[in-house]
Amino acid sequence: MRNALLLTLLFTLLLSVTAEARRVNGYRFDEQFTVDKNTTLYLNGVGFLEKFYVDVYANTLYLKKPSKDGDAILDADEPMAMRLHILYGNIPLGELVGGLRDGFGYSTGRDPAKLAPVKERAEKLLSWFDRKTDEYDTATFLYIPGQGVHVSMNNVYKGVIPGLDFKKALFGIWLCKRPANKPLKAGLLGLPRK
């Protein structure tokens, strides 16, 4: 219990640490994500979800070392983080949760047998999205090997969802072979937008 409390406090405090920032599409994103005194992750790329020429949200991907290989990132059992930054407020909650739920489908190749092992954990994550979004809201997904994906919403720690398979499915929403949004994937991998 004490270790969980310390981890929660540490996670919350570290999320508030601001490092040098990179400006993309007029928005600023931290260049580094400090996990603990021994682990720093670096901004790999920024991807945007656009609708009707409006930036709805951006994702930032933090890795130990740069990579342009989505499959290798998904398979890696090492610390990494994805942050979802809401850029356009008032996204209906049902639309955001529905989009993420659909993303788990893309991530698992639209195969119910591949989705089944992570479905209950995916629904747990989606339950933590419990209000409509405001501009500049954030959701942070920090994967730690042997622990799972630690989730924070607006710097409030929600909990951890175990499993490398869950990390693959979650990060796969944006990085799988056939994601719903290919330009967003390209941005996360630091590739030119298609």
KEKE-788476 format. One record per residue: residue in three letters; x, z, y of N, C-alpha, C, O in turn. Coordinates in steps of 0.02 Angstrom, whole numbers, plus 50000, padded with zeros to 5 digits. Layout:
ALAXZYXZYXZYXZY/...
***
This chain:
MET500415000049940500005000050000500445000050063500314996350111/ARG500965004350061501395004750119501754998150132501814995950189/ASN501994994850077502324988350084501854983150113502064979050154/ALA501224983150091500744978350117500624979450191500574974650230/LEU500594985850212500494987350283501094985150324501014982250377/LEU501704986550298502304984350333502344976850339502524974050391/LEU502174973350284502174966050285501674963450336501824958750373/THR501084966450338500574964350386500824965350457500754960850499/LEU501114971150471501364972450538501934967650556501934964850610/LEU502394966650509502954962050521502704954950533502934951650580/PHE502234952650492501964945950498501634945050566501744939950599/THR501234949950588500894949550652501384949450710501314945550757/LEU501894953750706502394954050760502804947650763502934945150817/LEU502994945050706503404939050706503044932950732503344928550762/LEU502384932750722502014927050748502004926850823501904921550853/SER502114932650855502104932750928502784931150958502844930451019/VAL503304930450916503964928650941503964921350962503784916950922/THR504164920051023504174913151047504884910651049505334914051077/ALA504994904951022505654901851023505624895851069505124894551102/GLU506174892151071506194885951110505624881451088505444881251029/ALA505334877751134504744873751118504894866251124505324864151162/ARG504524862351085504554855051087503894852751117503364855251100/ARG503924847851162503314845251193503134838651158503534834051154/VAL502514838351132502254832451099501554831051126501134835551126/ASN501424824951148500774823051177500544827851233499954828951242/GLY501024830651268500864835251323500754842451302500614846751344/TYR500814843951237500724850851212501404853551192501844849851172/ARG501474860151197502094863551177502014866851109501514870151096/PHE502514865951067502514868951000503194872150988503714869251004/ASP503184878150959503804881750945504254877750899504024874650851/GLU504904877750914505394874250873505574878250810505794875350760/GLN505474884850812505654889050756505084893650737504654895350778/PHE505084895750674504604900650648505024905750610505294904150557/THR505064911750636505474916950605505044920750554504544923750572/VAL505264920550491504904924050438505144931250434504744935950434/ASP505804932150431506114938850431506834937950455507024932450476/LYS507224943350454507894942850483508344937950445508854935750472/ASN508164936250383508574931650344508284924650338508614920150312/THR507674923550363507344917150352507044914550417506594917550446/THR507294908850438507014905250495506824898250472507214894850438/LEU506234896150491505994889450475506014885250538505964887950594/TYR506094878750530506174874250588505624868950589505404866650536/LEU505424867250648504884862450657505084855750627505564852550650/ASN504714853650577504844847150544504474841550580504744836050587/GLY503864843050602503474837950636502804840650659502594846050640/VAL502474836650701501824838350729501354832450716501514826750732/GLY500774833950687500274828850675499624830550711499454836350717/PHE499284825450735498664826450773498064823450738498114817950710/LEU497504827050740496864824150720496504822150783496374826250827/GLU496354815650788496014813050846495324810550827495214807950773/LYS494844811550874494184808550866493994805750934494014809250985/PHE493804799550935493604796250997494114797151052493954798651110/TYR494764796351034495324796651080495434803651109495754804351161/VAL495174808751076495274815651098495654819351043495494818750984/ASP496174823151063496544827251015496104833250997495984837551039/VAL495884833550935495454838950912495874844950891495764850550913/TYR496364843650848496844848950830497504845850813497564839850800/ALA498014850050813498684848050792498914852750737498734858650736/ASN499304850050691499634854050640500374853750652500644848450670/THR500704859350642501434859550644501684861850576501394866350546/LEU502214858750553502504860350488503204863050498503614859950531/TYR503334868850470503984872250476504304872750407504004875250359/LEU504934870350402505304870350339505994873350351506224874050407/LYS506334875050295507024877550301507494872050323507964873250361/LYS507364865850300507774860150321507314854050326506824853650289/PRO507464849350370507024843650382506904839550319507354838850277/SER506304836750314506134832450258505604827450279505144829050317/LYS505674821350254505174816150266504804814450202504424809650199/ASP504904818550150504624817350084504044822250070504164828050052/GLY503434819950079502844824150070502804827150001502624832949994/ASP502954823249950502914825749881503414831349869503254836349838/ALA504024830549894504544835649886504344842049922504464847549896/ILE504044841449980503814847350018503274850949978503294857049971/LEU502794847249952502254850349914502514853849851502264859149834/ASP503004850949818503274853849756503754859649768503874863549722/ALA504034860149828504554865149842504274872249837503764873849868/ASP504604876449799504434883549794504904887449839505324891249816/GLU504824886349904505244889649954504824891150016504284888150024/PRO505054895750059504654897450118504514891250161504954887050171/MET503894890850184503694885650231503054887850266502704892250241/ALA502914884950322502314886850360501984880750389502304875850408/MET501324881150393500914876050426500484879950476500184885050460/ARG500454877450537500024880450588499524875250612499714869550628/LEU498904877250615498374872950641498214875450711498034881250720/HIS498274871050760498164872750831497534869050854497524862950855/ILE497024872750873496414869650899496554867450971496744871551013/LEU496454861150985496584858451052495934856951090495924856551151/TYR495404856051052494754854651082494284860151060494114860551001/GLY494064864351106493654870051088492964867951065492754862251072/ASN492614872851038491924871951016491824867050959491314863650955/ILE492324866750914492214862850853491704866850813491814872750799/PRO491144863850794490654867550754490984870250691491354866750656/LEU490854876650675491154879950618491034875950554491484875150513/GLY490424873650544490254869950484490664863550478490854861550423/GLU490804860350535491194854150534491924855550515492224851950476/LEU492204860950544492894862650528492964864750455493404862150420/VAL492544869250432492574871550362492424865850314492754865150262/GLY491934861750331491774856050289492344851150284492484848350230/GLY492684850050340493264845550340493834848250297494154844450260/LEU493964854850301494484857850260494284857750186494704856350143/ARG493654859150172493414858950102493504851850074493734850950017/ASP493324846950114493414839950094494154838350085494344834550040/GLY494574841450127495304840450122495574842950056496034839850028/PHE495304848450030495524850749964495354845449911495714844649862/GLY494794841949921494624836449876495134830949878495344828449826/TYR495324828849938495844823649945496494826049913496824822249878/SER496674832349926497294835149902497344835149826497894834349798/THR496784835949793496774836149720496544829449690496314829249633/GLY496614824249729496484817449704495764816049687495624811649646/ARG495304819649718494584818749705494414819749631493944816849605/ASP494814824049598494724825349527494474832549519494854837249530/PRO493844833449499493574840249492493984844649445494024850749456/ALA494294841749394494704845749348495334848449383495574853849365/LYS495604844749431496194847049468496004852049523496394856349541/LEU495404851249550495164855849602494964862649573495044867749605/ALA494694862549512494404868649482494874874749483494644880149499/PRO495524873949466495954879949465496064883249533496234889249535/VAL495974879549588496094882449654495454883349694495474886049749/LYS494884881249668494264881149706494064888049732493884888749790/GLU494084893049689493884899749710494344902349766494114905449814/ARG494994901149759495464903349811495364899349875495434902049930/ALA495194892949869495054888849928494454891549966494454891950027/GLU493934893449928493334896249960493484902949995493204904450047/LYS493934906849966494144913149998494464911650065494294914750116/LEU494924906750066495244904750129494714902450179494724904550237/LEU494264898150158493754895350203493304900850231493044900150286/SER493204906250193492784911750218493094915350277492754918650316/TRP493754914750283494094917950340493994914050405494144916750459/PHE493754907950401493544904350462492824906450473492364903650445/ASP492734911550516492074914650520491744914250589491254917750602/ARG492014910050632491694909050698491874902150724492354899050701/LYS491494899850772491654893350802492324893850838492524899250859/THR492644888350845493314888350873493294888250949492824885850980/ASP493824890850977493954890351049494604886451058495024886351014/GLU494674883451115495294879851130495884884551124495864890251148/TYR496414882251091497044885851079496994891151025497464895151018/ASP496454891350986496454895550926496984892850879497164886950881/THR497244897350836497734895250786497564898250718497284903750714/ALA497754894750667497744897350598498434895950570498694890350575/THR498744901050541499424900450516499414901650441499124906450416/PHE499744897150404499794897550332500544897950314500894892950318/LEU500774903850295501474904950280501554906050205501294910850177/TYR501904901450172502024902150101502674905750088503204903850114/ILE502634911050047503224914850025503234914549949502754916849917/PRO503774911949918503804911549845503694918449814503934923549838/GLY503314918449759503174924649723502624928749754502384933549722/GLN502404927049814501864930649847501244926249856500694928049836/GLY501344920449885500794915849899500764913949971501264914250007/VAL500174911849993500074909550062499774915250102499214917550090/HIS500164917650151499924922850197499544919250253499794914350281/VAL498954921750269498514918450317498404922950377498264928850371/SER498474919950435498344923450498497914918950542498024912950547/MET497414921950574496984918350621497074921550690496934927450699/ASN497314917550737497434920150805497864926550803497724931450837/ASN498384926250761498864931850753498554938050723498854943450728/VAL497974937550692497674943050655497744941450581497484936350556/TYR498104945750545498244944550474497604945350434497254950350439/LYS497454940250392496854940250351497004942250279496594945650247/GLY497584940250252497744941850183498194936550153498434932050188/VAL498304937250088498734932650052498344929649994497964933149960/ILE498444923249983498134919749926498704917549881499134913649901/PRO498724920049818499294918849775499324911849746498824908249743/GLY499934909949725500014903949686500344898149721500144896049775/LEU500874895549689501184889349711500674883649707500674879149749/ASP500244883749656499744878449650499264878449709499034873249731/PHE499114884449736498674884749794499034882049856498734878449896/LYS499674883749864500064881149920500064873549918499984870249969/LYS500174870749858500184863449851499514860449872499484855349907/ALA498964863549850498304860949867498164861549942497894856949973/LEU498344867249971498214868350043498644863750086498374860150128/PHE499294863750076499724859350116499584852050100499684847650142/GLY499344850850039499174844050019498594841050058498514834950059/ILE498184845350089497644842750132497934837750181497624832550195/TRP498524839250207498824835050258499414830950233499614826150265/LEU499694832750174500304829450151500244825750084500734822950061/CYS499654825650053499584822349988499684814749995499734812150050/LYS499704811449938499834804149938499304800349978499474795550013/ARG498674802449973498134798950008497724804050049497164805550031/PRO498024806550104497654811350145497104807950184497094801750191/ALA496644811850209496094809050249496364805950314496074801250341/ASN496924808550339497194806250402497934804550395498364808950397/LYS498084798150387498774795950377499214796850439499794798750431/PRO498964795650500499394796850559499594804250566500144805650588/LEU499144808750548499304815850551499874817450502500344820950520/LYS499834814850442500364815850392501024813050419501534816350414/ALA501004807150446501624804050473501934808650526502544809450527/GLY501534811450569501784815950621502114822050591502654824150614/LEU501814825050540502094830950507502764829450475503214833650472/LEU502844823250450503464821250417503974818350466504514816350446/GLY503794818050531504254815350581504334807850575504844805050594/LEU503814804450548503824797250540503414793950595503004797250627/PRO503534787550608503124783950657502394783850634502254783450575/ARG501934784350682501224784250666501024777250645501244772250674/LYS500614776950593500404770450566499734768450595499474763150579/
***
